[in-house]
Amino acid sequence: MSTVLSPQEYQDLIRKIGHLPSGLFSKLRIDAIASYLSSNLSFDEKLIDVIGIHHQQITAYFVLTDQRMICLAPEMKLFEAPLENVQGVVTSLTGFRVMSTLGEFKARYLHPRLRLDFPRSLKSASVRMEDTDLTLDKSGRTKTQNSLGTIVAAIGVVVAFHGFQMDTTVSSGFGSVHNIGLIQEQNKQIQLGGAIFIGGILIHYLGENRNNE
């Protein structure tokens, strides 16, 4: 039979599955959040994610379960809505907006990585995401990153190809000869194209690499 977790068990679970603030905000206490969850979550309610956010100049935690969304600051509850009342969530590169029949809630991510992690958590909770700027593909990467990486890599190919096509010869009294200065310019352009191409490949796979961290 399922039982409600203790505050300590919730602290351990939050550290395991949550996406906690880093750096300056890593010292935010989670004991009060864990105590709240232990006292208020039902025995059949599954904790999906806990992320660090900014809401109206307040640093807080946004809790997502399979039944509701809750925003908790160390000493107060800022927002709560059952998932059945949530009409959708709009995500962006910097934050998200929850639209529900109980009101609207806006927040900014404390860590840039959450722009990838939080949409996956919403999908796990079967929450509808609308007009999202970051749609994850089947591999876990973002279509935005894939498209940008492809474009950058293509630009690199064009630059390098143009370098290969450069004419490095000049006319002289002995006919056409290769000019050392033009050859150096050609090499620079080919190297530049190669660097741009490699950058595009890295951007393309950046999402996947982050997921494997």
N, C-alpha and C positions, 0 to 999 in steps of 0.2 A: 504494500500500500504506500502511495506517495505521501511524503510529509513535507512541511514547510522547512526550508533551510534556516539554519541559525545565522546570526549576523556575521560570524567568522567564516562560515561556509560561503556566504554571499560575497564577502571580501575576496576570498580565494577564487571564486567563480568570475568575479568582475576582472580580476587581474589576468585570468586565463583567456576569457573570450572578449573582453571589452577592449576599446581603443582609448586608452587613458592619455591625458595631456602629457607632453614631454617638456623638457627644459625647465623654464621658470615655473610653469604650472604643474609640474610633476609632483609637487609637494601638497597638492590639494588633498584634503582628507576624504577618504571614502568610507570611513566607519559609520558616519551618520547616514550616508546613502544606503549602506548595507543594512543598517538597523531598520530604516524605513521599508526597504524591500522585504525584510524578514517579517515585519509586522503587517504589511499591507498586501503582499502578493499571495494569491491563493495557492493551495498545494498542487493544483494542476496547471499552474501558469508557468510557462517556460521563458526564462530570460534569454534574449537573443543578442543584445548588444548594449553597451554603455559607452558613450563617446563624450569627449570634452567639447564644450561650445561657449560662445559669447552670445548673450541675449540682453540687449539694452544695457550695455556696459557691465553686465554681471557675468562672471565666470561660473559656469554650472555644468551639470551632467545631464545628458539626454538619454533616458532609459527606454529601450524598445523591448517589449515582450510579445508573445504570440496573441495577446489579448488587448494591449493598450500601449499608449505612448505617455511618458511622464518626463517632465523637466524638473530637476531638483537642484537647488542651490544648497550650500551647506546648512542653511538655517530656514529654508522655506521651499514650498512647492510652487513653481512658476506656471506650470501647465500640465493638464492631464486630459486625455481623450481616449475612450475605447476605440479599438480599430474599426468597429462597425460604424462609428461616427466619422471616421476619416475618409474624406472624399478623394484625396490624392496628395502627393508630395512632389513639389518642384525642386529639383536639385540643381546646383550650379558648381562652378569651380571653387567658390569660396564659402558656400553655405547651402541652406535649404529653407523651404517654406511649407509648412503643414496647413492644409485646408481641411477644415472639419465643420460639422454642423454646430460645434460648440465654440467656434471662433478660429482665428488664424494665428499661427505661431511662426516667427522668423528667427533664425539663428545663423551664426557664422562659425565655421570650424576652427578649433584651436590648432589643428595640425593639417597641413596640406594633404597628407595621405588619406584623410577621411573622405576626400572627394571620390576615392575609389572604393573604400571599405563600406561607407554608409549605404550607398545604393545597393550593394550586395545584401546587406542586412535587411533593407526594406523588401527586397525581392524574396528573401527567406521568410519574411513575415507575411508575404502575399499582399503587400501594400502597393497600390497603384501609383506609378510615377508618371507625371505628366510634364511634357516640354523639358525634359531633362537635357542638360548640356553634355552629360557624360553617359552614353548608353553603352553598357558592357556587352561585348560579343561573347561567343561561346568559350573562347579561350581565357576570358577574364580580363582582356585588354579593353581599352576604350576605343570606340570607332573614331573619336576625335584624334587620338594619338596615332592610330593606324593611318588615317588619311593624311595627317600632317607629315608623318614619317615618309610615306610614299611620295608625297609632293617634293619634300626636301631631297630625297634620294634621286628623284627624276631630274631635279635641277642640277645635282652634282654630275649626273651622267651627261647632260647637255653641255655643261661647262667643260668637262674633260674631253668630250667629243670635239668641241670647238677648238680646244687646244691641240688635239691631234691633227686637225685640219689646217692649222696655221701654216702659212708659207714662210719658211725661214731662210729662203734664198734671196740674194740680191745680185744685181747685174754688175759685172766688172769687165776689165779689159780681156780677161781670160774666160768670159762667159759667166754663167750663173754659179755662185758659190754660197755656201751656208754661212750665215752671219751669227757669230757667237752670241751677240746680244739678243737676237731674235730667238735663238735656241733656248737661252735662259728664260725668256718670257714665256715660251711654249711650255717649258718644264714647270714653271710656276703655275700656269693655268691648269695643267694636268693635275698637279698636286692639290691645287685648290678644289678642283672638281672631285678628286678622290676623297678629300676631307669632308666636303659637303655630303657626298654619298654615304660615307661611314656615319656621319651625324644623323642622316635620315634613317639609317638602319637602327641606330641606337634609340632614336625617338620611337620608332615603330614597335620595338620590343620593351620599351621602358615599363609599360603597364604590367607585362608578364613578369619582368624581373622584380618589380615591387611586390607582386603577389607572392613571390617565392621567398621574400625576406622573412 
